[in-house]
Amino acid sequence: MTILKFPEDKSLQSQLDERRDELETIYENLNRAFALVNKIEEKASALEAEYNIYLRRYAHALGGVEKVEVGYLEYSSGIGVDVDSGKVIFTPWNEEDEEEVP
């Protein structure tokens, strides 16, 4: 009686090993990507806070936020859109909120 050996490269175990290795590589890449996105978000948040300070000063110099060009308000974190109504909402700042720019 002849016993044939099942080819190793077609075994379920070797296929699982290959997929596991591929998934490990993908997960490592995802972790690096998420870390990079987190760093970029932190940088954007810090820059946005600084931008708000300059915008506040600019609005004050013009005599009010209603005189500020719309393009400058675009990057302010005090601007939002009400999802239900679709209206643009501006959350004005208080003079007490004045911060120093680094």
Buried (B, 14 or more C-beta within 10 A) or exposed (E): EEEEEEEEEEEEEEEEEEEEEEEEEEEEEEEEEEEEEEEEEEEEEEEEEEBBBEBBEBBEEEEEBEEBEEEBBEEBEBBEEEEEEEEEEEEEBEEEEEEEEE
